[in-house]
Amino acid sequence: MKKTILTFSGIIFGVLALFQLSHYQITYSHLYSEVVVAIVAVVFLLMGLFIAKKKRQTANEVPSTIDHHKIENLGISKREYEILQKISEGLSNKEIGARLFVSEHTVKTHVSNLFQKLEVKRRTQAVQKAKELNIIA
């Protein structure tokens, strides 16, 4: 938590310093405002890329604690598990079918089976229960 606070404090300090510098350059120099705005835009782009890279690194560091024994106990097949993962990614039945090379009707059948096995009525409930049971990340 301290690292996050320090990182964002540094970013805020850097942005404020950049704005002060741009104000100085526009007021006391012959720089055009478009150049300063472009420099600020590039700095924000670089900060965004840096933050996105850090987020990807932390997401990859999260250990996978999927309970494969629980999946077997629930009787979830390999294909149903693949579909459950795609549901957790927010894909529609049509998109899931296209990615897994099965028909939309087949996806609906697997989703229905998942709902029965997880004892839920909606996709969001299925994802929530699967996360609670540690069968998806």
N, C-alpha and C positions, 0 to 999 in steps of 0.2 A: 504494500500500500504506500509506503514511504517513497519507493522508487517511482510509482505512478505520479504522486504529488510533485516530486522533484522534477520529473520529466515535463509535466504540464506547466509547472512554474517556470522552467527554463524556456519552454516554447512561448509562453506569454511574455516573458522578459524580452526574448528575441524579437517578437512581433512589435512590442512597444518601442524597442530600440530602432527597429527598421522604420517604423512610422516617424520617429523623431528625425532620423537621418534623412528620410525622404522630404520631410517638411523643411529641413535645413537646406537640402539640395535645391528644392524648388524656390525657396525664398532668397537664398544668397548666391545662387549659381545660375548658370545659363542652361541647366538641364531642362528638357521638356517634360511636362507632366506625364506624357504617354510612356516615356522611358522609365520613369519611376514606377508607374503602375505595372509595367511589364516586369520589372525586377521584383516587385512585391508578389506578382502572380507566380513567377518562377519559384520564389522562396516558399510560397504556400504549397505549390505542387510538390516540391522536394520534401516538405514536412509531411504532406499526406502520404507520399510514397514510403517515407521512413516509418510512419506510424503503421501503415498497412503491413509492411515487412515485419515489424515487431509483433503485430497481432497474429500473423501467420506462424511465426516462430513459437509463440506461446500456445497456439492451437495445436501445433504438432507435438508439443511437449506433454500434453495431457495424456496420462496413461489410460490405456483401454482396459476397462474393467467389465467387459461383457461376460455375463454369466451364461456360458454355453450349456451348462447342465439344466438351467431353468428353461432354456429354449427347447431342449429335448423333453423335459417334463410336461411342457405345454403342448407338445406334439406339433410344433411349428416346423413345416418342411423348409428345405433350403430355398425353394422358389418363393414361398410365403415370406420368409425372412428377407429376401432380396426386395420384395415388394414393400415390406414394412420399412426398410431403409429408404426406399425411394419416396414413400409417403412422408417420412420424417424430413426429407429434403424439400417437401412442398410441391411435388409433382402431381399432376392430374393423372387419371387412369389412362388417358390417351397418350400422354407423355411417357408414362411408365411402360406401356405396351410397346411404344416405339423404341425405347432404350433397351428393353429386354427381349425384343423381337417376338412378342406374343400379341394376340388380339386383345382388344379392349374388353371383350366379354370374358376372356380368361383372367384378366386382371381383376375384373369385378368379382369373379368367383373366388379368387384368392383373398381379396379384401374381405368378402363376406365370411370366409373361413377364419380369417384373422380376428374379425370382430367377435365371432363365437368363442374362439379359443382364449381371447383376452377379456371376454365378457364386457364388451363396450358396444356403443351404438354409433359413434362418430369417429372420423379419422383423427381429429385432434385428441380425443380421449384415448385412442389406440396408441398414439405417439407418447402421450403423457404416461400411460400405464406401462408402456414398454421401457420408458426411461426410469420409472420407479422400480421396475423389476430388473434394471440393469441389463437389458437385452439389446439395447441400442445406445449409442453414445450421444 
